[in-house]
Amino acid sequence: MSTTTFPSCPQCGQDNTYPDAALFICPDCAHEWSEQAAASEEDDGPRVIKDANGTPLADGDTVLLVKDLKVKGSSTVIKKGSKIKGIRLVYDNGDHDVDCKTDQGPFILKSEFLKKA
């Protein structure tokens, strides 16, 4: 038998967890989570969102687009150099991590296409 220890359940805190393919399962509360989620919970502090140049961004910053962005499902294009004021950082939306309002409407953008103004 292996003496491998598995992470405690993030929902109920019990140590009675087991792996099933790419997920961990807690039989006590029936919560399931991935190994990546378990690893990210053990990281030190919150995720830092950086712009295209590696500068950390914060809520309320003003940014500029570094390339033209086509809006999916529309013929609209947000032009390179467009200034976007008052951004809001979003941490739970995959790689689209900046919520903002432009002249074309509200969007959620990837920080890799922005630079701090």
N, CA, C and O atoms as a Tinker XYZ file with bonds, in Angstrom:
   468  protein
     1  N      0.840000   -1.187000    0.000000    73     2
     2  CA     0.000000    0.000000    0.000000    64     1     3
     3  C      0.881000    1.243000    0.000000    63     2     4     5
     4  O      1.950000    1.264000    0.609000    81     3
     5  N      0.425000    2.252000   -0.676000    73     3     6
     6  CA     1.143000    3.525000   -0.751000    64     5     7
     7  C      0.710000    4.422000    0.403000    63     6     8     9
     8  O     -0.444000    4.390000    0.831000    81     7
     9  N      1.634000    5.208000    0.891000    73     7    10
    10  CA     1.299000    6.132000    1.980000    64     9    11
    11  C      1.119000    7.546000    1.449000    63    10    12    13
    12  O      1.401000    8.514000    2.155000    81    11
    13  N      0.653000    7.675000    0.207000    73    11    14
    14  CA     0.436000    8.979000   -0.408000    64    13    15
    15  C     -0.704000    9.700000    0.306000    63    14    16    17
    16  O     -1.744000    9.105000    0.589000    81    15
    17  N     -0.503000   10.974000    0.592000    73    15    18
    18  CA    -1.564000   11.770000    1.208000    64    17    19
    19  C     -2.200000   12.642000    0.142000    63    18    20    21
    20  O     -1.523000   13.155000   -0.749000    81    19
    21  N     -3.488000   12.800000    0.243000    73    19    22
    22  CA    -4.241000   13.608000   -0.695000    64    21    23
    23  C     -4.697000   14.876000    0.018000    63    22    24    25
    24  O     -4.793000   14.886000    1.245000    81    23
    25  N     -4.981000   15.955000   -0.730000    73    23    26
    26  CA    -5.376000   17.208000   -0.097000    64    25    27
    27  C     -6.722000   17.093000    0.605000    63    26    28    29
    28  O     -7.577000   16.298000    0.216000    81    27
    29  N     -6.891000   17.891000    1.634000    73    27    30
    30  CA    -8.176000   17.940000    2.337000    64    29    31
    31  C     -9.223000   18.582000    1.442000    63    30    32    33
    32  O     -8.892000   19.347000    0.535000    81    31
    33  N    -10.458000   18.275000    1.693000    73    31    34
    34  CA   -11.560000   18.843000    0.914000    64    33    35
    35  C    -11.646000   20.350000    1.171000    63    34    36    37
    36  O    -11.703000   20.768000    2.327000    81    35
    37  N    -11.658000   21.177000    0.113000    73    35    38
    38  CA   -11.752000   22.620000    0.315000    64    37    39
    39  C    -13.133000   23.071000    0.785000    63    38    40    41
    40  O    -13.278000   24.194000    1.267000    81    39
    41  N    -14.139000   22.224000    0.656000    73    39    42
    42  CA   -15.486000   22.605000    1.055000    64    41    43
    43  C    -15.780000   22.260000    2.510000    63    42    44    45
    44  O    -16.272000   23.102000    3.261000    81    43
    45  N    -15.477000   21.009000    2.920000    73    43    46
    46  CA   -15.817000   20.605000    4.294000    64    45    47
    47  C    -14.589000   20.429000    5.186000    63    46    48    49
    48  O    -14.725000   20.355000    6.407000    81    47
    49  N    -13.381000   20.359000    4.589000    73    47    50
    50  CA   -12.154000   20.259000    5.371000    64    49    51
    51  C    -11.780000   18.854000    5.804000    63    50    52    53
    52  O    -10.776000   18.683000    6.495000    81    51
    53  N    -12.545000   17.848000    5.425000    73    51    54
    54  CA   -12.245000   16.472000    5.811000    64    53    55
    55  C    -11.039000   15.946000    5.035000    63    54    56    57
    56  O    -10.796000   16.353000    3.899000    81    55
    57  N    -10.284000   15.033000    5.662000    73    55    58
    58  CA    -9.106000   14.440000    5.031000    64    57    59
    59  C     -9.430000   13.157000    4.267000    63    58    60    61
    60  O     -8.540000   12.567000    3.656000    81    59
    61  N    -10.664000   12.725000    4.292000    73    59    62
    62  CA   -11.074000   11.465000    3.670000    64    61    63
    63  C    -11.351000   11.691000    2.177000    63    62    64    65
    64  O    -12.495000   11.575000    1.738000    81    63
    65  N    -10.302000   12.014000    1.392000    73    63    66
    66  CA   -10.470000   12.268000   -0.036000    64    65    67
    67  C     -9.722000   11.219000   -0.836000    63    66    68    69
    68  O     -8.824000   10.554000   -0.319000    81    67
    69  N    -10.096000   11.071000   -2.105000    73    67    70
    70  CA    -9.416000   10.128000   -2.978000    64    69    71
    71  C     -9.415000   10.656000   -4.407000    63    70    72    73
    72  O    -10.287000   11.438000   -4.783000    81    71
    73  N     -8.422000   10.223000   -5.216000    73    71    74
    74  CA    -8.362000   10.662000   -6.613000    64    73    75
    75  C     -9.229000    9.783000   -7.505000    63    74    76    77
    76  O     -9.390000    8.588000   -7.255000    81    75
    77  N     -9.780000   10.389000   -8.544000    73    75    78
    78  CA   -10.533000    9.662000   -9.556000    64    77    79
    79  C    -10.231000   10.329000  -10.895000    63    78    80    81
    80  O    -10.801000   11.372000  -11.214000    81    79
    81  N     -9.342000    9.733000  -11.674000    73    79    82
    82  CA    -8.846000   10.305000  -12.942000    64    81    83
    83  C     -8.171000   11.639000  -12.624000    63    82    84    85
    84  O     -7.184000   11.659000  -11.888000    81    83
    85  N     -8.677000   12.752000  -13.159000    73    83    86
    86  CA    -8.052000   14.062000  -12.938000    64    85    87
    87  C     -8.704000   14.828000  -11.793000    63    86    88    89
    88  O     -8.362000   15.987000  -11.558000    81    87
    89  N     -9.627000   14.210000  -11.082000    73    87    90
    90  CA   -10.353000   14.895000  -10.004000    64    89    91
    91  C    -10.045000   14.276000   -8.647000    63    90    92    93
    92  O     -9.660000   13.111000   -8.549000    81    91
    93  N    -10.222000   15.081000   -7.607000    73    91    94
    94  CA   -10.250000   14.574000   -6.242000    64    93    95
    95  C    -11.701000   14.585000   -5.807000    63    94    96    97
    96  O    -12.461000   15.474000   -6.192000    81    95
    97  N    -12.095000   13.592000   -4.998000    73    95    98
    98  CA   -13.479000   13.470000   -4.562000    64    97    99
    99  C    -13.513000   13.330000   -3.050000    63    98   100   101
   100  O    -12.706000   12.610000   -2.461000    81    99
   101  N    -14.456000   14.028000   -2.429000    73    99   102
   102  CA   -14.681000   13.919000   -0.989000    64   101   103
   103  C    -15.962000   13.102000   -0.786000    63   102   104   105
   104  O    -17.039000   13.576000   -1.147000    81   103
   105  N    -15.881000   11.892000   -0.220000    73   103   106
   106  CA   -17.087000   11.087000   -0.021000    64   105   107
   107  C    -17.999000   11.628000    1.077000    63   106   108   109
   108  O    -19.173000   11.261000    1.144000    81   107
   109  N    -17.469000   12.497000    1.939000    73   107   110
   110  CA   -18.276000   13.035000    3.033000    64   109   111
   111  C    -19.294000   14.074000    2.556000    63   110   112   113
   112  O    -20.445000   14.074000    2.994000    81   111
   113  N    -18.854000   14.971000    1.643000    73   111   114
   114  CA   -19.774000   16.018000    1.188000    64   113   115
   115  C    -20.037000   15.959000   -0.313000    63   114   116   117
   116  O    -20.791000   16.778000   -0.841000    81   115
   117  N    -19.418000   14.988000   -1.014000    73   115   118
   118  CA   -19.585000   14.767000   -2.448000    64   117   119
   119  C    -19.015000   15.902000   -3.300000    63   118   120   121
   120  O    -19.418000   16.067000   -4.452000    81   119
   121  N    -18.087000   16.684000   -2.752000    73   119   122
   122  CA   -17.446000   17.761000   -3.520000    64   121   123
   123  C    -16.362000   17.170000   -4.409000    63   122   124   125
   124  O    -15.623000   16.282000   -3.984000    81   123
   125  N    -16.263000   17.672000   -5.672000    73   123   126
   126  CA   -15.234000   17.243000   -6.605000    64   125   127
   127  C    -14.446000   18.456000   -7.060000    63   126   128   129
   128  O    -15.029000   19.511000   -7.308000    81   127
   129  N    -13.119000   18.323000   -7.176000    73   127   130
   130  CA   -12.283000   19.418000   -7.649000    64   129   131
   131  C    -11.083000   18.849000   -8.377000    63   130   132   133
   132  O    -10.712000   17.692000   -8.177000    81   131
   133  N    -10.474000   19.675000   -9.228000    73   131   134
   134  CA    -9.345000   19.213000  -10.033000    64   133   135
   135  C     -8.030000   19.401000   -9.295000    63   134   136   137
   136  O     -7.963000   20.122000   -8.299000    81   135
   137  N     -6.983000   18.748000   -9.792000    73   135   138
   138  CA    -5.656000   18.901000   -9.193000    64   137   139
   139  C     -5.154000   20.322000   -9.355000    63   138   140   141
   140  O     -4.472000   20.840000   -8.470000    81   139
   141  N     -5.482000   20.969000  -10.480000    73   139   142
   142  CA    -5.060000   22.345000  -10.702000    64   141   143
   143  C     -5.703000   23.269000   -9.672000    63   142   144   145
   144  O     -5.059000   24.200000   -9.189000    81   143
   145  N     -6.961000   23.021000   -9.334000    73   143   146
   146  CA    -7.631000   23.834000   -8.325000    64   145   147
   147  C     -6.978000   23.635000   -6.967000    63   146   148   149
   148  O     -6.819000   24.590000   -6.206000    81   147
   149  N     -6.598000   22.401000   -6.659000    73   147   150
   150  CA    -5.934000   22.125000   -5.389000    64   149   151
   151  C     -4.574000   22.809000   -5.346000    63   150   152   153
   152  O     -4.186000   23.343000   -4.307000    81   151
   153  N     -3.851000   22.801000   -6.452000    73   151   154
   154  CA    -2.534000   23.437000   -6.501000    64   153   155
   155  C     -2.650000   24.953000   -6.416000    63   154   156   157
   156  O     -1.825000   25.596000   -5.768000    81   155
   157  N     -3.663000   25.537000   -7.060000    73   155   158
   158  CA    -3.796000   26.994000   -7.040000    64   157   159
   159  C     -4.231000   27.498000   -5.669000    63   158   160   161
   160  O     -3.923000   28.633000   -5.306000    81   159
   161  N     -4.944000   26.671000   -4.900000    73   159   162
   162  CA    -5.345000   27.083000   -3.557000    64   161   163
   163  C     -4.157000   27.129000   -2.615000    63   162   164   165
   164  O     -4.187000   27.840000   -1.611000    81   163
   165  N     -3.101000   26.370000   -2.931000    73   163   166
   166  CA    -1.927000   26.336000   -2.084000    64   165   167
   167  C     -0.935000   27.439000   -2.426000    63   166   168   169
   168  O      0.053000   27.605000   -1.710000    81   167
   169  N     -1.164000   28.206000   -3.506000    73   167   170
   170  CA    -0.266000   29.286000   -3.883000    64   169   171
   171  C     -0.261000   30.368000   -2.817000    63   170   172   173
   172  O     -1.206000   30.507000   -2.040000    81   171
   173  N      0.828000   31.132000   -2.798000    73   171   174
   174  CA     0.939000   32.223000   -1.833000    64   173   175
   175  C      0.277000   33.476000   -2.385000    63   174   176   177
   176  O      0.777000   34.063000   -3.344000    81   175
   177  N     -0.829000   33.893000   -1.803000    73   175   178
   178  CA    -1.481000   35.142000   -2.155000    64   177   179
   179  C     -2.281000   35.076000   -3.444000    63   178   180   181
   180  O     -2.323000   34.045000   -4.114000    81   179
   181  N     -2.917000   36.198000   -3.782000    73   179   182
   182  CA    -3.756000   36.254000   -4.971000    64   181   183
   183  C     -2.913000   36.322000   -6.242000    63   182   184   185
   184  O     -1.739000   36.689000   -6.208000    81   183
   185  N     -3.528000   35.965000   -7.349000    73   183   186
   186  CA    -2.867000   36.004000   -8.653000    64   185   187
   187  C     -2.624000   37.455000   -9.064000    63   186   188   189
   188  O     -3.498000   38.303000   -8.879000    81   187
   189  N     -1.462000   37.746000   -9.613000    73   187   190
   190  CA    -1.130000   39.086000  -10.085000    64   189   191
   191  C     -1.376000   39.127000  -11.586000    63   190   192   193
   192  O     -0.836000   38.309000  -12.331000    81   191
   193  N     -2.190000   40.076000  -12.027000    73   191   194
   194  CA    -2.495000   40.228000  -13.443000    64   193   195
   195  C     -1.570000   41.293000  -14.007000    63   194   196   197
   196  O     -1.501000   42.408000  -13.492000    81   195
   197  N     -0.846000   40.932000  -15.090000    73   195   198
   198  CA     0.135000   41.841000  -15.677000    64   197   199
   199  C     -0.248000   42.177000  -17.110000    63   198   200   201
   200  O     -0.919000   41.398000  -17.787000    81   199
   201  N      0.194000   43.364000  -17.567000    73   199   202
   202  CA    -0.074000   43.781000  -18.939000    64   201   203
   203  C      0.928000   43.158000  -19.905000    63   202   204   205
   204  O      1.706000   42.288000  -19.512000    81   203
   205  N      0.918000   43.591000  -21.158000    73   203   206
   206  CA     1.785000   43.022000  -22.184000    64   205   207
   207  C      3.263000   43.244000  -21.881000    63   206   208   209
   208  O      4.103000   42.474000  -22.348000    81   207
   209  N      3.599000   44.275000  -21.113000    73   207   210
   210  CA     4.995000   44.576000  -20.774000    64   209   211
   211  C      5.411000   43.988000  -19.429000    63   210   212   213
   212  O      6.557000   44.164000  -19.013000    81   211
   213  N      4.507000   43.297000  -18.742000    73   211   214
   214  CA     4.829000   42.704000  -17.451000    64   213   215
   215  C      4.567000   43.609000  -16.273000    63   214   216   217
   216  O      4.942000   43.274000  -15.149000    81   215
   217  N      3.931000   44.755000  -16.494000    73   215   218
   218  CA     3.599000   45.684000  -15.423000    64   217   219
   219  C      2.314000   45.222000  -14.734000    63   218   220   221
   220  O      1.323000   44.955000  -15.413000    81   219
   221  N      2.307000   45.120000  -13.397000    73   219   222
   222  CA     1.084000   44.704000  -12.691000    64   221   223
   223  C     -0.049000   45.719000  -12.892000    63   222   224   225
   224  O      0.177000   46.929000  -12.865000    81   223
   225  N     -1.246000   45.217000  -13.089000    73   223   226
   226  CA    -2.429000   46.061000  -13.250000    64   225   227
   227  C     -3.235000   46.072000  -11.957000    63   226   228   229
   228  O     -3.149000   45.146000  -11.150000    81   227
   229  N     -4.019000   47.134000  -11.770000    73   227   230
   230  CA    -4.885000   47.257000  -10.600000    64   229   231
   231  C     -6.239000   47.799000  -11.047000    63   230   232   233
   232  O     -6.362000   48.382000  -12.124000    81   231
   233  N     -7.248000   47.600000  -10.210000    73   231   234
   234  CA    -8.570000   48.149000  -10.502000    64   233   235
   235  C     -8.475000   49.662000  -10.642000    63   234   236   237
   236  O     -7.801000   50.331000   -9.859000    81   235
   237  N     -9.171000   50.196000  -11.668000    73   235   238
   238  CA    -9.198000   51.639000  -11.877000    64   237   239
   239  C     -8.091000   52.174000  -12.773000    63   238   240   241
   240  O     -8.086000   53.364000  -13.087000    81   239
   241  N     -7.156000   51.332000  -13.195000    73   239   242
   242  CA    -6.078000   51.775000  -14.080000    64   241   243
   243  C     -6.620000   52.175000  -15.450000    63   242   244   245
   244  O     -7.710000   51.771000  -15.854000    81   243
   245  N     -5.819000   52.985000  -16.154000    73   243   246
   246  CA    -6.094000   53.322000  -17.544000    64   245   247
   247  C     -5.099000   52.547000  -18.397000    63   246   248   249
   248  O     -3.904000   52.522000  -18.101000    81   247
   249  N     -5.601000   51.909000  -19.463000    73   247   250
   250  CA    -4.753000   51.076000  -20.312000    64   249   251
   251  C     -4.956000   51.442000  -21.780000    63   250   252   253
   252  O     -5.934000   52.092000  -22.149000    81   251
   253  N     -4.002000   51.006000  -22.611000    73   251   254
   254  CA    -4.076000   51.178000  -24.056000    64   253   255
   255  C     -4.014000   49.799000  -24.708000    63   254   256   257
   256  O     -3.332000   48.905000  -24.208000    81   255
   257  N     -4.726000   49.626000  -25.820000    73   255   258
   258  CA    -4.661000   48.372000  -26.575000    64   257   259
   259  C     -3.366000   48.336000  -27.379000    63   258   260   261
   260  O     -2.959000   49.352000  -27.943000    81   259
   261  N     -2.714000   47.172000  -27.437000    73   259   262
   262  CA    -1.469000   47.039000  -28.185000    64   261   263
   263  C     -1.687000   46.433000  -29.569000    63   262   264   265
   264  O     -0.741000   46.354000  -30.353000    81   263
   265  N     -2.908000   46.004000  -29.891000    73   263   266
   266  CA    -3.227000   45.498000  -31.225000    64   265   267
   267  C     -4.725000   45.615000  -31.468000    63   266   268   269
   268  O     -5.509000   45.717000  -30.524000    81   267
   269  N     -5.121000   45.601000  -32.742000    73   267   270
   270  CA    -6.536000   45.617000  -33.088000    64   269   271
   271  C     -7.172000   44.312000  -32.616000    63   270   272   273
   272  O     -6.605000   43.234000  -32.791000    81   271
   273  N     -8.355000   44.423000  -32.016000    73   271   274
   274  CA    -9.075000   43.237000  -31.548000    64   273   275
   275  C    -10.415000   43.139000  -32.256000    63   274   276   277
   276  O    -11.227000   44.061000  -32.186000    81   275
   277  N    -10.647000   42.026000  -32.936000    73   275   278
   278  CA   -11.937000   41.773000  -33.575000    64   277   279
   279  C    -12.896000   41.268000  -32.506000    63   278   280   281
   280  O    -12.534000   40.422000  -31.688000    81   279
   281  N    -14.107000   41.783000  -32.514000    73   279   282
   282  CA   -15.111000   41.362000  -31.544000    64   281   283
   283  C    -15.819000   40.134000  -32.099000    63   282   284   285
   284  O    -16.394000   40.170000  -33.187000    81   283
   285  N    -15.769000   39.057000  -31.342000    73   283   286
   286  CA   -16.351000   37.795000  -31.780000    64   285   287
   287  C    -17.856000   37.946000  -31.988000    63   286   288   289
   288  O    -18.551000   38.488000  -31.128000    81   287
   289  N    -18.358000   37.471000  -33.118000    73   287   290
   290  CA   -19.787000   37.519000  -33.406000    64   289   291
   291  C    -20.259000   38.861000  -33.913000    63   290   292   293
   292  O    -21.462000   39.113000  -33.971000    81   291
   293  N    -19.333000   39.726000  -34.282000    73   291   294
   294  CA   -19.684000   41.066000  -34.735000    64   293   295
   295  C    -18.652000   41.520000  -35.764000    63   294   296   297
   296  O    -17.584000   40.921000  -35.892000    81   295
   297  N    -18.980000   42.581000  -36.493000    73   295   298
   298  CA   -18.016000   43.151000  -37.430000    64   297   299
   299  C    -17.226000   44.285000  -36.782000    63   298   300   301
   300  O    -16.434000   44.950000  -37.450000    81   299
   301  N    -17.434000   44.506000  -35.495000    73   299   302
   302  CA   -16.766000   45.570000  -34.758000    64   301   303
   303  C    -15.302000   45.222000  -34.494000    63   302   304   305
   304  O    -14.961000   44.070000  -34.225000    81   303
   305  N    -14.444000   46.241000  -34.576000    73   303   306
   306  CA   -13.030000   46.098000  -34.252000    64   305   307
   307  C    -12.660000   47.187000  -33.255000    63   306   308   309
   308  O    -12.973000   48.360000  -33.460000    81   307
   309  N    -11.994000   46.794000  -32.177000    73   307   310
   310  CA   -11.476000   47.778000  -31.219000    64   309   311
   311  C    -10.054000   48.065000  -31.673000    63   310   312   313
   312  O     -9.221000   47.160000  -31.721000    81   311
   313  N     -9.773000   49.324000  -32.007000    73   311   314
   314  CA    -8.513000   49.698000  -32.643000    64   313   315
   315  C     -7.344000   49.766000  -31.679000    63   314   316   317
   316  O     -7.498000   50.084000  -30.500000    81   315
   317  N     -6.158000   49.455000  -32.220000    73   315   318
   318  CA    -4.895000   49.570000  -31.480000    64   317   319
   319  C     -4.732000   51.018000  -31.017000    63   318   320   321
   320  O     -5.005000   51.953000  -31.771000    81   319
   321  N     -4.289000   51.193000  -29.782000    73   319   322
   322  CA    -4.086000   52.526000  -29.230000    64   321   323
   323  C     -5.310000   53.106000  -28.535000    63   322   324   325
   324  O     -5.237000   54.197000  -27.970000    81   323
   325  N     -6.448000   52.384000  -28.567000    73   323   326
   326  CA    -7.655000   52.860000  -27.883000    64   325   327
   327  C     -7.388000   52.941000  -26.386000    63   326   328   329
   328  O     -6.850000   52.010000  -25.787000    81   327
   329  N     -7.771000   54.064000  -25.792000    73   327   330
   330  CA    -7.573000   54.259000  -24.355000    64   329   331
   331  C     -8.810000   53.760000  -23.617000    63   330   332   333
   332  O     -9.940000   54.120000  -23.947000    81   331
   333  N     -8.571000   52.932000  -22.619000    73   331   334
   334  CA    -9.660000   52.384000  -21.812000    64   333   335
   335  C     -9.418000   52.801000  -20.372000    63   334   336   337
   336  O     -8.384000   52.482000  -19.786000    81   335
   337  N    -10.389000   53.522000  -19.803000    73   335   338
   338  CA   -10.248000   54.035000  -18.439000    64   337   339
   339  C    -11.045000   53.193000  -17.459000    63   338   340   341
   340  O    -12.071000   52.612000  -17.812000    81   339
   341  N    -10.567000   53.135000  -16.237000    73   339   342
   342  CA   -11.310000   52.503000  -15.143000    64   341   343
   343  C    -11.538000   51.021000  -15.316000    63   342   344   345
   344  O    -12.675000   50.558000  -15.236000    81   343
   345  N    -10.479000   50.268000  -15.551000    73   343   346
   346  CA   -10.640000   48.820000  -15.720000    64   345   347
   347  C    -10.961000   48.150000  -14.386000    63   346   348   349
   348  O    -10.718000   48.706000  -13.315000    81   347
   349  N    -11.509000   46.950000  -14.480000    73   347   350
   350  CA   -11.782000   46.139000  -13.294000    64   349   351
   351  C    -11.203000   44.758000  -13.548000    63   350   352   353
   352  O    -11.478000   44.150000  -14.582000    81   351
   353  N    -10.401000   44.256000  -12.609000    73   351   354
   354  CA    -9.769000   42.955000  -12.768000    64   353   355
   355  C    -10.729000   41.845000  -12.369000    63   354   356   357
   356  O    -11.447000   41.952000  -11.375000    81   355
   357  N    -10.730000   40.771000  -13.166000    73   355   358
   358  CA   -11.598000   39.620000  -12.937000    64   357   359
   359  C    -10.691000   38.407000  -12.792000    63   358   360   361
   360  O     -9.893000   38.127000  -13.686000    81   359
   361  N    -10.798000   37.679000  -11.681000    73   359   362
   362  CA    -9.892000   36.571000  -11.405000    64   361   363
   363  C    -10.464000   35.198000  -11.717000    63   362   364   365
   364  O     -9.719000   34.218000  -11.728000    81   363
   365  N    -11.757000   35.097000  -11.969000    73   363   366
   366  CA   -12.367000   33.769000  -12.139000    64   365   367
   367  C    -12.981000   33.559000  -13.527000    63   366   368   369
   368  O    -13.961000   32.829000  -13.674000    81   367
   369  N    -12.396000   34.205000  -14.542000    73   367   370
   370  CA   -12.955000   34.106000  -15.886000    64   369   371
   371  C    -11.925000   33.582000  -16.884000    63   370   372   373
   372  O    -11.840000   34.072000  -18.010000    81   371
   373  N    -11.155000   32.600000  -16.476000    73   371   374
   374  CA   -10.149000   32.023000  -17.367000    64   373   375
   375  C     -9.051000   33.016000  -17.684000    63   374   376   377
   376  O     -8.524000   33.677000  -16.790000    81   375
   377  N     -8.702000   33.122000  -18.975000    73   375   378
   378  CA    -7.630000   34.036000  -19.356000    64   377   379
   379  C     -8.133000   35.422000  -19.741000    63   378   380   381
   380  O     -7.324000   36.312000  -20.004000    81   379
   381  N     -9.437000   35.627000  -19.781000    73   379   382
   382  CA   -10.003000   36.960000  -19.992000    64   381   383
   383  C    -10.140000   37.597000  -18.611000    63   382   384   385
   384  O    -11.068000   37.279000  -17.867000    81   383
   385  N     -9.223000   38.491000  -18.270000    73   383   386
   386  CA    -9.127000   38.937000  -16.886000    64   385   387
   387  C     -9.295000   40.429000  -16.654000    63   386   388   389
   388  O     -9.056000   40.899000  -15.542000    81   387
   389  N     -9.705000   41.203000  -17.681000    73   387   390
   390  CA    -9.919000   42.635000  -17.511000    64   389   391
   391  C    -11.313000   42.986000  -18.010000    63   390   392   393
   392  O    -11.616000   42.802000  -19.189000    81   391
   393  N    -12.154000   43.485000  -17.128000    73   391   394
   394  CA   -13.499000   43.925000  -17.459000    64   393   395
   395  C    -13.445000   45.433000  -17.677000    63   394   396   397
   396  O    -12.898000   46.159000  -16.847000    81   395
   397  N    -14.015000   45.917000  -18.800000    73   395   398
   398  CA   -13.918000   47.343000  -19.092000    64   397   399
   399  C    -15.072000   47.793000  -19.973000    63   398   400   401
   400  O    -15.827000   46.981000  -20.508000    81   399
   401  N    -15.186000   49.107000  -20.108000    73   399   402
   402  CA   -16.170000   49.706000  -21.002000    64   401   403
   403  C    -15.415000   50.534000  -22.029000    63   402   404   405
   404  O    -14.572000   51.360000  -21.680000    81   403
   405  N    -15.728000   50.303000  -23.308000    73   403   406
   406  CA   -15.128000   51.058000  -24.398000    64   405   407
   407  C    -16.229000   51.835000  -25.102000    63   406   408   409
   408  O    -17.396000   51.771000  -24.715000    81   407
   409  N    -15.843000   52.576000  -26.148000    73   407   410
   410  CA   -16.835000   53.299000  -26.939000    64   409   411
   411  C    -17.777000   52.333000  -27.662000    63   410   412   413
   412  O    -18.917000   52.683000  -27.967000    81   411
   413  N    -17.295000   51.115000  -27.934000    73   411   414
   414  CA   -18.102000   50.110000  -28.623000    64   413   415
   415  C    -18.980000   49.303000  -27.667000    63   414   416   417
   416  O    -19.820000   48.528000  -28.124000    81   415
   417  N    -18.808000   49.464000  -26.358000    73   415   418
   418  CA   -19.605000   48.743000  -25.379000    64   417   419
   419  C    -18.739000   48.078000  -24.325000    63   418   420   421
   420  O    -17.522000   48.261000  -24.316000    81   419
   421  N    -19.359000   47.304000  -23.431000    73   419   422
   422  CA   -18.589000   46.612000  -22.383000    64   421   423
   423  C    -17.948000   45.340000  -22.926000    63   422   424   425
   424  O    -18.537000   44.632000  -23.743000    81   423
   425  N    -16.713000   45.055000  -22.454000    73   423   426
   426  CA   -15.985000   43.876000  -22.895000    64   425   427
   427  C    -15.188000   43.287000  -21.742000    63   426   428   429
   428  O    -14.890000   43.962000  -20.757000    81   427
   429  N    -14.848000   42.004000  -21.889000    73   427   430
   430  CA   -13.883000   41.358000  -21.002000    64   429   431
   431  C    -12.715000   40.961000  -21.895000    63   430   432   433
   432  O    -12.868000   40.165000  -22.820000    81   431
   433  N    -11.532000   41.534000  -21.601000    73   431   434
   434  CA   -10.366000   41.376000  -22.463000    64   433   435
   435  C     -9.261000   40.603000  -21.767000    63   434   436   437
   436  O     -9.258000   40.451000  -20.545000    81   435
   437  N     -8.318000   40.115000  -22.573000    73   435   438
   438  CA    -7.121000   39.484000  -22.034000    64   437   439
   439  C     -6.098000   40.579000  -21.734000    63   438   440   441
   440  O     -5.916000   41.495000  -22.536000    81   439
   441  N     -5.441000   40.487000  -20.600000    73   439   442
   442  CA    -4.467000   41.505000  -20.211000    64   441   443
   443  C     -3.244000   41.515000  -21.121000    63   442   444   445
   444  O     -2.527000   42.515000  -21.160000    81   443
   445  N     -2.986000   40.440000  -21.849000    73   443   446
   446  CA    -1.830000   40.377000  -22.741000    64   445   447
   447  C     -1.945000   41.327000  -23.930000    63   446   448   449
   448  O     -0.953000   41.567000  -24.617000    81   447
   449  N     -3.145000   41.879000  -24.189000    73   447   450
   450  CA    -3.338000   42.820000  -25.282000    64   449   451
   451  C     -3.421000   44.263000  -24.791000    63   450   452   453
   452  O     -3.788000   45.155000  -25.556000    81   451
   453  N     -3.086000   44.498000  -23.534000    73   451   454
   454  CA    -3.178000   45.825000  -22.939000    64   453   455
   455  C     -1.826000   46.268000  -22.399000    63   454   456   457
   456  O     -0.993000   45.437000  -22.037000    81   455
   457  N     -1.613000   47.575000  -22.346000    73   455   458
   458  CA    -0.451000   48.109000  -21.644000    64   457   459
   459  C     -0.909000   49.288000  -20.799000    63   458   460   461
   460  O     -1.773000   50.065000  -21.204000    81   459
   461  N     -0.320000   49.406000  -19.626000    73   459   462
   462  CA    -0.692000   50.447000  -18.689000    64   461   463
   463  C     -0.316000   51.803000  -19.259000    63   462   464   465
   464  O      0.789000   51.988000  -19.769000    81   463
   465  N     -1.245000   52.756000  -19.170000    73   463   466
   466  CA    -0.993000   54.107000  -19.711000    64   465   467
   467  C     -0.322000   54.988000  -18.689000    63   466   468
   468  O     -0.036000   56.153000  -18.969000    81   467
